Amino acid sequence: FGVWPRLTCIDLCFRDMFGEDCVSSKDGSVLCVTVDGKTANISLETRTVDCEPGSEDDESLREMVELAAQRLYDALSPVY
């Protein structure tokens, strides 16, 4: 899988989890999830999650998004 199929799957899953208006994409390689004014950014290339300035104190959002992204990546990755 390249970035695009994963972006589509992860984008759809996060839209189902958080709502249509809470998920957006930057440059096709970063997915942004905003909940209660706090934003977590998921790098689809490095699989890392970080929070935007002002959102760093919401560790629960970062952890929830990171865990969900990791589980989705694991589900989409081929087993060898």
Backbone as CSV, one residue per row, in Angstrom:
resi,resn,N_x,N_y,N_z,CA_x,CA_y,CA_z,C_x,C_y,C_z
1,PHE,0.828,-1.190,0.000,0.000,0.000,0.000,0.866,1.244,0.000
2,GLY,0.438,2.252,-0.755,1.088,3.548,-0.710,0.348,4.431,0.274
3,VAL,0.657,5.702,0.250,0.009,6.638,1.170,-1.469,6.805,0.833
4,TRP,-1.824,6.851,-0.442,-3.209,7.159,-0.809,-4.233,6.133,-0.356
5,PRO,-4.023,4.819,-0.575,-5.040,3.891,-0.061,-5.192,3.975,1.454
6,ARG,-4.086,4.149,2.162,-4.169,4.270,3.620,-4.855,5.567,4.009
7,LEU,-4.551,6.647,3.285,-5.199,7.921,3.576,-6.703,7.766,3.453
8,THR,-7.157,7.105,2.400,-8.587,6.928,2.191,-9.208,6.118,3.318
9,CYS,-8.605,4.994,3.678,-9.142,4.143,4.738,-9.110,4.840,6.090
10,ILE,-7.981,5.433,6.410,-7.849,6.099,7.705,-8.752,7.322,7.767
11,ASP,-8.813,8.072,6.676,-9.687,9.240,6.607,-11.136,8.831,6.861
12,LEU,-11.593,7.793,6.197,-12.974,7.326,6.373,-13.233,6.855,7.801
13,CYS,-12.300,6.108,8.361,-12.470,5.611,9.729,-12.519,6.751,10.736
14,PHE,-11.605,7.718,10.582,-11.604,8.843,11.518,-12.833,9.721,11.339
15,ARG,-13.339,9.847,10.123,-14.586,10.601,9.916,-15.752,9.894,10.602
16,ASP,-15.764,8.549,10.556,-16.802,7.797,11.262,-16.668,7.958,12.774
17,MET,-15.438,7.974,13.275,-15.201,8.070,14.716,-15.481,9.462,15.275
18,PHE,-15.011,10.501,14.566,-15.042,11.853,15.115,-16.038,12.784,14.431
19,GLY,-16.533,12.420,13.256,-17.469,13.260,12.520,-16.816,13.904,11.309
20,GLU,-17.622,14.162,10.299,-17.149,14.720,9.026,-16.384,16.029,9.204
21,ASP,-16.899,16.904,10.054,-16.312,18.235,10.215,-15.035,18.243,11.052
22,CYS,-14.706,17.129,11.677,-13.549,17.081,12.585,-12.276,16.586,11.914
23,VAL,-12.357,16.136,10.671,-11.204,15.530,10.004,-10.890,16.284,8.719
24,SER,-9.606,16.602,8.534,-9.156,17.245,7.297,-7.779,16.704,6.954
25,SER,-7.298,17.059,5.766,-5.998,16.567,5.315,-5.121,17.738,4.908
26,LYS,-3.814,17.619,5.219,-2.822,18.615,4.798,-1.848,17.930,3.862
27,ASP,-1.650,18.460,2.704,-0.639,17.977,1.763,-0.788,16.504,1.400
28,GLY,-1.902,15.887,1.713,-2.102,14.483,1.391,-1.284,13.525,2.233
29,SER,-0.453,14.043,3.135,0.365,13.144,3.950,0.152,13.351,5.449
30,VAL,-0.684,14.315,5.811,-0.993,14.570,7.218,-2.504,14.646,7.366
31,LEU,-3.027,13.884,8.296,-4.448,13.903,8.594,-4.630,14.654,9.906
32,CYS,-5.560,15.593,9.936,-5.796,16.420,11.121,-7.146,16.056,11.728
33,VAL,-7.153,15.812,13.028,-8.377,15.506,13.757,-8.558,16.594,14.809
34,THR,-9.697,17.293,14.756,-9.973,18.375,15.699,-11.200,18.022,16.531
35,VAL,-11.025,18.028,17.850,-12.108,17.728,18.782,-12.087,18.788,19.874
36,ASP,-13.218,19.434,20.094,-13.334,20.474,21.125,-12.249,21.537,20.996
37,GLY,-11.931,21.926,19.770,-10.945,22.971,19.530,-9.502,22.531,19.641
38,LYS,-9.262,21.264,19.934,-7.905,20.710,20.036,-7.634,19.884,18.788
39,THR,-6.419,20.018,18.218,-6.092,19.339,16.966,-4.889,18.428,17.121
40,ALA,-5.053,17.199,16.639,-3.957,16.232,16.572,-3.668,15.973,15.099
41,ASN,-2.386,15.971,14.733,-1.960,15.736,13.353,-1.299,14.371,13.251
42,ILE,-1.733,13.582,12.276,-1.190,12.246,12.065,-0.373,12.270,10.786
43,SER,0.916,11.997,10.895,1.761,11.872,9.709,1.560,10.477,9.150
44,LEU,1.065,10.392,7.927,0.821,9.090,7.316,2.111,8.440,6.837
45,GLU,3.184,9.206,6.771,4.470,8.650,6.348,5.262,8.102,7.531
46,THR,5.221,8.805,8.664,6.011,8.378,9.830,5.166,7.708,10.908
47,ARG,3.849,7.769,10.754,2.903,7.192,11.714,2.999,7.840,13.092
48,THR,3.406,9.080,13.131,3.491,9.788,14.405,2.321,10.749,14.552
49,VAL,1.968,11.027,15.789,0.874,11.950,16.092,1.431,13.055,16.977
50,ASP,1.168,14.295,16.582,1.539,15.413,17.440,0.376,16.385,17.498
51,CYS,0.383,17.218,18.513,-0.692,18.186,18.695,-0.227,19.568,18.282
52,GLU,-1.155,20.341,17.732,-0.847,21.706,17.323,-0.669,22.584,18.562
53,PRO,0.012,23.727,18.395,0.172,24.655,19.522,-1.179,24.985,20.154
54,GLY,-1.218,24.914,21.463,-2.459,25.148,22.188,-3.218,23.872,22.484
55,SER,-2.817,22.780,21.833,-3.485,21.493,22.034,-2.599,20.494,22.765
56,GLU,-1.371,20.896,23.094,-0.400,19.972,23.680,-0.854,19.409,25.017
57,ASP,-1.687,20.164,25.737,-2.104,19.717,27.061,-3.155,18.616,27.008
58,ASP,-3.688,18.322,25.832,-4.711,17.282,25.719,-4.058,15.959,25.327
59,GLU,-3.400,15.351,26.287,-2.698,14.087,26.058,-3.676,12.970,25.696
60,SER,-4.894,13.019,26.219,-5.863,11.961,25.936,-6.251,11.952,24.460
61,LEU,-6.379,13.124,23.838,-6.695,13.178,22.407,-5.549,12.593,21.596
62,ARG,-4.322,12.984,21.912,-3.169,12.467,21.179,-3.072,10.953,21.318
63,GLU,-3.243,10.446,22.533,-3.158,9.005,22.761,-4.262,8.252,22.031
64,MET,-5.487,8.780,22.059,-6.606,8.122,21.397,-6.390,8.075,19.887
65,VAL,-5.964,9.186,19.300,-5.727,9.245,17.859,-4.551,8.345,17.485
66,GLU,-3.495,8.367,18.289,-2.319,7.541,18.008,-2.657,6.052,18.062
67,LEU,-3.401,5.634,19.071,-3.779,4.231,19.201,-4.687,3.797,18.056
68,ALA,-5.665,4.621,17.716,-6.566,4.286,16.613,-5.806,4.199,15.295
69,ALA,-4.894,5.136,15.055,-4.106,5.115,13.817,-3.233,3.866,13.757
70,GLN,-2.601,3.509,14.874,-1.739,2.324,14.893,-2.544,1.058,14.627
71,ARG,-3.716,0.956,15.209,-4.561,-0.227,14.978,-5.013,-0.303,13.526
72,LEU,-5.338,0.840,12.935,-5.733,0.848,11.525,-4.564,0.467,10.628
73,TYR,-3.373,0.994,10.905,-2.184,0.617,10.131,-1.938,-0.880,10.235
74,ASP,-2.033,-1.423,11.451,-1.814,-2.855,11.641,-2.831,-3.673,10.853
75,ALA,-4.080,-3.227,10.839,-5.123,-3.945,10.110,-4.918,-3.878,8.599
76,LEU,-4.327,-2.782,8.115,-4.136,-2.600,6.678,-2.822,-3.176,6.162
77,SER,-1.907,-3.501,7.066,-0.592,-3.995,6.647,-0.672,-5.480,6.317
78,PRO,-0.016,-5.875,5.223,-0.025,-7.299,4.869,0.774,-8.116,5.889
79,VAL,0.342,-9.341,6.090,1.029,-10.256,6.997,1.952,-11.127,6.169
80,TYR,3.195,-11.242,6.596,4.166,-12.054,5.852,4.457,-13.327,6.581
